Amino acid sequence: MDKLIYTAASGLKARMGAQAAIANNMANASTIGFRAEKVDFDALMLKGDGFDSRQPTSEQVKDFDRSAGTIISTGRNLDIAIPGDQWMAVQAADGSEAYTRRGDLNVSASGVLETGDGFPVMGSGGAPITVPPAASISIASDGTLSIIPAGGDAKNPQVIDRIKFASPKGSQTVKGLDNLVRVKGGGALPTDEDATCESGMLEQSNVNMTQALVDMMENQRAYEVQANLMKSTKDMDESGASVMRMPS
């Protein structure tokens, strides 16, 4: 019975992990630029002496949905949306370069241009963009950031930097727990000079709530099957023990 109960237990663990990924997708259904995570199940063969009878289940988030979300108009000059498949470069918490589609930008108290979740936006020179005090800020379609200095001429904007946009074509990228995308194995993506953005627009999350609800119900039913299998294993074990019990 130990083979059956451990296999069922691994199935329960995998379904709990899948439920966490689905719940995370649903929780981020309103997060700007979020990409839904994809869960994959594998059967693991345990080899050894005798018959290979155990096949526990492995569950992990292997990829994410790369389809674009809906683009909406906000009219805000620091909101940008990327219409292609390019990504915007940001500085992750560990100082490395990572990528996001989140375009709700803000200027922090220190003057650093940041995304809505607080990651500094990288410029063309490979460093975070710093914005000096200005009367107004604008972002061109190629990602060029311009300002009108306080008391300056509105007809003569000053170019500060250009946002780095990168294309993942030809590179393997993975998504981290911080919702940022990185190059698998480390490194940075090259700048895509042809990338464009749309100012005053934002890309919404690509989570399909209807599909997420269906996936959650299917996953819950699969969890119940594994739980019932464990209960049946317990009943079979107790029945076998009663048969082997010596009469008094």
Secondary structure as a PSIPRED ss2 file (coil, helix, strand):
# PSIPRED VFORMAT (PSIPRED V4.0)

   1 M C   1.000  0.000  0.000
   2 D H   0.000  1.000  0.000
   3 K H   0.000  1.000  0.000
   4 L H   0.000  1.000  0.000
   5 I H   0.000  1.000  0.000
   6 Y H   0.000  1.000  0.000
   7 T H   0.000  1.000  0.000
   8 A H   0.000  1.000  0.000
   9 A H   0.000  1.000  0.000
  10 S H   0.000  1.000  0.000
  11 G H   0.000  1.000  0.000
  12 L H   0.000  1.000  0.000
  13 K H   0.000  1.000  0.000
  14 A H   0.000  1.000  0.000
  15 R H   0.000  1.000  0.000
  16 M H   0.000  1.000  0.000
  17 G H   0.000  1.000  0.000
  18 A H   0.000  1.000  0.000
  19 Q H   0.000  1.000  0.000
  20 A H   0.000  1.000  0.000
  21 A H   0.000  1.000  0.000
  22 I H   0.000  1.000  0.000
  23 A H   0.000  1.000  0.000
  24 N H   0.000  1.000  0.000
  25 N H   0.000  1.000  0.000
  26 M H   0.000  1.000  0.000
  27 A H   0.000  1.000  0.000
  28 N C   1.000  0.000  0.000
  29 A C   1.000  0.000  0.000
  30 S C   1.000  0.000  0.000
  31 T C   1.000  0.000  0.000
  32 I C   1.000  0.000  0.000
  33 G C   1.000  0.000  0.000
  34 F C   1.000  0.000  0.000
  35 R C   1.000  0.000  0.000
  36 A C   1.000  0.000  0.000
  37 E E   0.000  0.000  1.000
  38 K E   0.000  0.000  1.000
  39 V E   0.000  0.000  1.000
  40 D E   0.000  0.000  1.000
  41 F E   0.000  0.000  1.000
  42 D E   0.000  0.000  1.000
  43 A E   0.000  0.000  1.000
  44 L C   1.000  0.000  0.000
  45 M C   1.000  0.000  0.000
  46 L C   1.000  0.000  0.000
  47 K C   1.000  0.000  0.000
  48 G C   1.000  0.000  0.000
  49 D C   1.000  0.000  0.000
  50 G C   1.000  0.000  0.000
  51 F C   1.000  0.000  0.000
  52 D C   1.000  0.000  0.000
  53 S C   1.000  0.000  0.000
  54 R C   1.000  0.000  0.000
  55 Q C   1.000  0.000  0.000
  56 P C   1.000  0.000  0.000
  57 T E   0.000  0.000  1.000
  58 S E   0.000  0.000  1.000
  59 E E   0.000  0.000  1.000
  60 Q E   0.000  0.000  1.000
  61 V E   0.000  0.000  1.000
  62 K E   0.000  0.000  1.000
  63 D E   0.000  0.000  1.000
  64 F E   0.000  0.000  1.000
  65 D C   1.000  0.000  0.000
  66 R C   1.000  0.000  0.000
  67 S C   1.000  0.000  0.000
  68 A C   1.000  0.000  0.000
  69 G C   1.000  0.000  0.000
  70 T C   1.000  0.000  0.000
  71 I E   0.000  0.000  1.000
  72 I E   0.000  0.000  1.000
  73 S E   0.000  0.000  1.000
  74 T C   1.000  0.000  0.000
  75 G C   1.000  0.000  0.000
  76 R C   1.000  0.000  0.000
  77 N C   1.000  0.000  0.000
  78 L C   1.000  0.000  0.000
  79 D E   0.000  0.000  1.000
  80 I E   0.000  0.000  1.000
  81 A E   0.000  0.000  1.000
  82 I C   1.000  0.000  0.000
  83 P C   1.000  0.000  0.000
  84 G C   1.000  0.000  0.000
  85 D C   1.000  0.000  0.000
  86 Q C   1.000  0.000  0.000
  87 W E   0.000  0.000  1.000
  88 M E   0.000  0.000  1.000
  89 A E   0.000  0.000  1.000
  90 V E   0.000  0.000  1.000
  91 Q E   0.000  0.000  1.000
  92 A C   1.000  0.000  0.000
  93 A C   1.000  0.000  0.000
  94 D C   1.000  0.000  0.000
  95 G C   1.000  0.000  0.000
  96 S C   1.000  0.000  0.000
  97 E E   0.000  0.000  1.000
  98 A E   0.000  0.000  1.000
  99 Y E   0.000  0.000  1.000
 100 T E   0.000  0.000  1.000
 101 R C   1.000  0.000  0.000
 102 R C   1.000  0.000  0.000
 103 G C   1.000  0.000  0.000
 104 D E   0.000  0.000  1.000
 105 L C   1.000  0.000  0.000
 106 N E   0.000  0.000  1.000
 107 V E   0.000  0.000  1.000
 108 S C   1.000  0.000  0.000
 109 A C   1.000  0.000  0.000
 110 S C   1.000  0.000  0.000
 111 G C   1.000  0.000  0.000
 112 V E   0.000  0.000  1.000
 113 L E   0.000  0.000  1.000
 114 E E   0.000  0.000  1.000
 115 T C   1.000  0.000  0.000
 116 G C   1.000  0.000  0.000
 117 D C   1.000  0.000  0.000
 118 G C   1.000  0.000  0.000
 119 F C   1.000  0.000  0.000
 120 P E   0.000  0.000  1.000
 121 V E   0.000  0.000  1.000
 122 M E   0.000  0.000  1.000
 123 G E   0.000  0.000  1.000
 124 S C   1.000  0.000  0.000
 125 G C   1.000  0.000  0.000
 126 G C   1.000  0.000  0.000
 127 A C   1.000  0.000  0.000
 128 P E   0.000  0.000  1.000
 129 I C   1.000  0.000  0.000
 130 T E   0.000  0.000  1.000
 131 V C   1.000  0.000  0.000
 132 P C   1.000  0.000  0.000
 133 P C   1.000  0.000  0.000
 134 A E   0.000  0.000  1.000
 135 A E   0.000  0.000  1.000
 136 S E   0.000  0.000  1.000
 137 I E   0.000  0.000  1.000
 138 S E   0.000  0.000  1.000
 139 I E   0.000  0.000  1.000
 140 A C   1.000  0.000  0.000
 141 S C   1.000  0.000  0.000
 142 D C   1.000  0.000  0.000
 143 G C   1.000  0.000  0.000
 144 T E   0.000  0.000  1.000
 145 L E   0.000  0.000  1.000
 146 S E   0.000  0.000  1.000
 147 I E   0.000  0.000  1.000
 148 I E   0.000  0.000  1.000
 149 P E   0.000  0.000  1.000
 150 A C   1.000  0.000  0.000
 151 G C   1.000  0.000  0.000
 152 G C   1.000  0.000  0.000
 153 D C   1.000  0.000  0.000
 154 A C   1.000  0.000  0.000
 155 K C   1.000  0.000  0.000
 156 N C   1.000  0.000  0.000
 157 P C   1.000  0.000  0.000
 158 Q E   0.000  0.000  1.000
 159 V E   0.000  0.000  1.000
 160 I E   0.000  0.000  1.000
 161 D E   0.000  0.000  1.000
 162 R E   0.000  0.000  1.000
 163 I E   0.000  0.000  1.000
 164 K C   1.000  0.000  0.000
 165 F E   0.000  0.000  1.000
 166 A E   0.000  0.000  1.000
 167 S C   1.000  0.000  0.000
 168 P C   1.000  0.000  0.000
 169 K C   1.000  0.000  0.000
 170 G C   1.000  0.000  0.000
 171 S C   1.000  0.000  0.000
 172 Q C   1.000  0.000  0.000
 173 T E   0.000  0.000  1.000
 174 V E   0.000  0.000  1.000
 175 K E   0.000  0.000  1.000
 176 G C   1.000  0.000  0.000
 177 L C   1.000  0.000  0.000
 178 D C   1.000  0.000  0.000
 179 N C   1.000  0.000  0.000
 180 L C   1.000  0.000  0.000
 181 V E   0.000  0.000  1.000
 182 R E   0.000  0.000  1.000
 183 V E   0.000  0.000  1.000
 184 K C   1.000  0.000  0.000
 185 G C   1.000  0.000  0.000
 186 G C   1.000  0.000  0.000
 187 G C   1.000  0.000  0.000
 188 A C   1.000  0.000  0.000
 189 L C   1.000  0.000  0.000
 190 P C   1.000  0.000  0.000
 191 T E   0.000  0.000  1.000
 192 D C   1.000  0.000  0.000
 193 E C   1.000  0.000  0.000
 194 D C   1.000  0.000  0.000
 195 A C   1.000  0.000  0.000
 196 T C   1.000  0.000  0.000
 197 C C   1.000  0.000  0.000
 198 E E   0.000  0.000  1.000
 199 S E   0.000  0.000  1.000
 200 G C   1.000  0.000  0.000
 201 M E   0.000  0.000  1.000
 202 L E   0.000  0.000  1.000
 203 E E   0.000  0.000  1.000
 204 Q C   1.000  0.000  0.000
 205 S C   1.000  0.000  0.000
 206 N C   1.000  0.000  0.000
 207 V C   1.000  0.000  0.000
 208 N C   1.000  0.000  0.000
 209 M H   0.000  1.000  0.000
 210 T H   0.000  1.000  0.000
 211 Q H   0.000  1.000  0.000
 212 A H   0.000  1.000  0.000
 213 L H   0.000  1.000  0.000
 214 V H   0.000  1.000  0.000
 215 D H   0.000  1.000  0.000
 216 M H   0.000  1.000  0.000
 217 M H   0.000  1.000  0.000
 218 E H   0.000  1.000  0.000
 219 N H   0.000  1.000  0.000
 220 Q H   0.000  1.000  0.000
 221 R H   0.000  1.000  0.000
 222 A H   0.000  1.000  0.000
 223 Y H   0.000  1.000  0.000
 224 E H   0.000  1.000  0.000
 225 V H   0.000  1.000  0.000
 226 Q H   0.000  1.000  0.000
 227 A H   0.000  1.000  0.000
 228 N H   0.000  1.000  0.000
 229 L H   0.000  1.000  0.000
 230 M H   0.000  1.000  0.000
 231 K H   0.000  1.000  0.000
 232 S H   0.000  1.000  0.000
 233 T H   0.000  1.000  0.000
 234 K H   0.000  1.000  0.000
 235 D H   0.000  1.000  0.000
 236 M H   0.000  1.000  0.000
 237 D H   0.000  1.000  0.000
 238 E H   0.000  1.000  0.000
 239 S H   0.000  1.000  0.000
 240 G H   0.000  1.000  0.000
 241 A H   0.000  1.000  0.000
 242 S H   0.000  1.000  0.000
 243 V H   0.000  1.000  0.000
 244 M H   0.000  1.000  0.000
 245 R C   1.000  0.000  0.000
 246 M C   1.000  0.000  0.000
 247 P C   1.000  0.000  0.000
 248 S C   1.000  0.000  0.000
